[in-house]
Amino acid sequence: MARKEFNRLDKFISYLRLIKIKKYIKKNSSICDFGCGNGDLLVKLHEEFDFKLAIGVDAFASLSEHKKIKFIKKDISDTGLEDEEYDTLLMLALIEHIDLNKVDKVLSEAYRIIKPGGKIILTTPTPIAKPVLEFMAFKLKIISSDEIKDHKHYYSLGELSNLLIKRNFKKVSTKHFQFRMNALYVFEK
C-alpha cells in the first residue's frame, strides 16, 4: 500500500505511541524501524537517544534524508540487513497492515536481525478499536481512510503474543493503552 501524508490527528496518535515506547529504548543503542513511513518518528527518537546505528525500512514510503540515519526502501520480510545487529526493532502501527500469510516471515526476519537480549516493540490497534477507527476514517473523515482500509487484521493481546512466542521471542510486557484501543508488546530475543 502506498502511504499518504498524515493529518494532525494521525500525527498526534503517533506521538502518543512514541511516549509509550520510550522507556524501552536505550541511549547509544542500535535500532531498526520496520514500516518507518517517512522516517519522522525515527528522527525524533534519534534526537533524544543518539543511536550508534539507526535504520528505517519501508517498502512504500518516500523516505527522509538524514545524515545519521540510513533509510532503505525494501520489503520488511527480506531486508538483507546483518544478522543480530540491532538492540531494538520497532514495528509501530504496522503489523495490522501485513497480510496474514506474511506475518510469520516478517517476525522471522525481525528475530534474525535482533541481537540476543534485544527487544522487539510493537503497537497495534485492538479488535475493539476497529469500529471506532472506521467511524473516524469513513464517517468523520478525521483520520486516514486509506490507512484504515489497509488493515488486514486486528490482534488481541493473546493472539499476537502467541505469534511472537512461536517465533521464540520472550515476553517482557504487554498492555493496552488509549482506552484499550491500542496494545503495546515488548518482547525479547
C-alpha positions in Angstrom: 0.0 0.0 0.0 1.3 3.4 -0.9 1.3 5.6 2.2 -0.1 9.1 2.3 0.7 12.1 4.4 -0.9 12.0 7.8 -3.2 14.7 9.2 -2.8 16.3 12.7 -4.8 13.7 14.5 -2.9 10.9 12.9 0.4 12.6 14.0 -1.0 13.1 17.5 -1.8 9.4 17.8 1.7 8.6 16.5 3.1 10.9 19.2 1.1 9.0 21.9 2.7 5.8 20.7 6.1 7.4 21.0 5.5 8.2 24.6 4.6 4.6 25.4 7.7 3.1 23.9 10.5 5.5 25.1 11.1 3.7 28.4 12.1 0.5 26.5 14.8 2.2 24.3 18.4 2.8 25.4 20.7 5.7 24.5 23.6 4.9 22.1 22.0 1.6 21.1 21.3 0.3 17.6 17.7 0.5 16.3 15.7 -0.6 13.3 12.3 0.7 12.5 10.2 -1.6 10.2 7.5 0.4 8.4 9.2 3.7 9.2 7.0 5.6 6.8 8.7 9.0 6.1 11.1 8.4 8.9 9.9 11.3 11.2 9.5 9.1 14.3 13.0 7.6 13.9 14.4 11.1 13.5 12.6 12.3 16.7 13.9 9.2 18.6 17.4 9.7 17.3 17.4 13.3 18.6 16.7 12.0 22.1 18.6 8.7 22.2 21.6 9.4 19.9 21.7 5.9 18.4 25.0 4.5 17.3 23.2 2.8 14.4 19.7 3.7 13.2 18.0 2.1 10.1 14.5 2.7 8.8 13.0 0.2 6.5 9.8 0.8 4.4 8.8 -0.6 1.0 6.3 2.1 0.2 7.1 5.4 1.8 9.1 8.3 0.5 11.9 8.3 3.0 13.7 11.3 4.6 17.3 12.2 4.1 19.3 12.3 7.4 23.0 12.3 8.0 22.9 9.9 11.0 20.0 7.6 10.0 20.0 5.2 7.0 16.7 4.7 5.3 16.2 1.8 2.9 13.3 1.1 0.6 12.8 -2.7 1.0 10.3 -5.4 1.9 10.4 -6.0 5.7 10.2 -9.7 5.2 13.6 -9.8 3.5 15.6 -6.8 4.4 19.1 -8.0 3.7 20.3 -6.5 7.0 23.0 -8.1 9.0 22.2 -10.9 11.5 21.9 -10.0 15.2 22.8 -6.3 14.7 20.0 -4.4 16.4 19.3 -3.8 20.1 15.8 -2.7 19.3 13.4 -3.3 16.5 10.2 -1.2 16.2 7.0 -2.2 14.4 4.6 0.6 15.4 1.1 0.6 13.9 2.4 -1.8 11.3 1.5 -5.5 11.9 -2.2 -4.8 11.2 -1.2 -3.9 7.7 0.7 -7.1 6.9 -1.0 -9.9 5.0 -1.7 -12.8 7.4 0.2 -15.2 5.2 3.3 -13.0 5.5 3.3 -12.2 9.3 5.4 -15.2 10.2 8.0 -14.4 7.7 8.2 -10.7 8.9 8.5 -11.9 12.5 11.2 -14.4 11.5 13.2 -11.6 9.8 12.8 -9.4 12.9 14.1 -12.3 15.1 17.1 -12.8 12.7 18.3 -9.2 12.9 17.8 -8.5 16.6 20.8 -9.2 18.9 20.4 -11.8 21.7 18.8 -9.9 24.6 17.5 -7.3 22.1 13.9 -6.2 22.1 11.0 -6.0 19.5 8.5 -3.3 20.3 5.1 -3.4 18.6 2.0 -1.4 18.8 -1.3 -2.3 17.0 -5.0 -1.4 17.3 -7.0 -3.9 19.2 -10.3 -5.6 17.9 -12.4 -3.1 19.9 -10.8 -0.2 18.0 -12.0 -1.4 14.6 -15.5 0.2 14.7 -14.1 3.4 16.2 -11.3 3.7 13.7 -13.7 3.0 10.8 -16.2 5.6 12.1 -13.3 8.2 12.5 -12.0 7.4 9.0 -15.1 6.8 6.9 -17.8 8.9 8.6 -16.0 11.7 10.3 -13.0 11.7 7.9 -10.6 12.8 10.6 -8.0 10.1 10.2 -6.6 8.5 7.0 -9.3 6.3 5.4 -6.6 4.7 3.2 -4.7 3.5 6.3 -7.8 2.0 7.9 -8.9 0.3 4.7 -5.5 -1.3 4.6 -5.9 -3.0 8.0 -5.7 -6.8 7.4 -6.3 -8.0 11.0 -6.9 -6.6 14.5 -5.0 -8.7 17.0 -5.9 -9.5 20.6 -3.2 -9.3 23.2 -3.1 -13.1 23.4 -3.2 -13.7 19.7 -0.2 -11.6 18.8 1.7 -12.7 22.0 1.3 -16.3 20.8 2.7 -15.4 17.4 5.7 -13.8 18.9 6.3 -16.7 21.3 6.0 -19.1 18.4 8.9 -17.2 16.8 11.0 -17.7 20.1 10.5 -14.2 21.5 10.1 -14.0 25.3 7.5 -11.7 26.8 8.7 -8.6 28.6 5.4 -6.7 28.7 2.1 -6.5 27.0 -0.6 -3.9 27.8 -3.5 -1.9 26.4 -3.4 1.9 26.1 -5.6 4.6 24.6 -8.8 3.2 26.3 -7.9 -0.4 25.4 -8.0 0.5 21.7 -4.2 0.1 21.2 -1.8 -2.5 22.5 1.9 -2.4 23.3 4.0 -5.5 23.0 7.6 -5.7 24.2 9.4 -9.0 23.7 13.0 -10.0 24.0 15.1 -12.3 21.9 
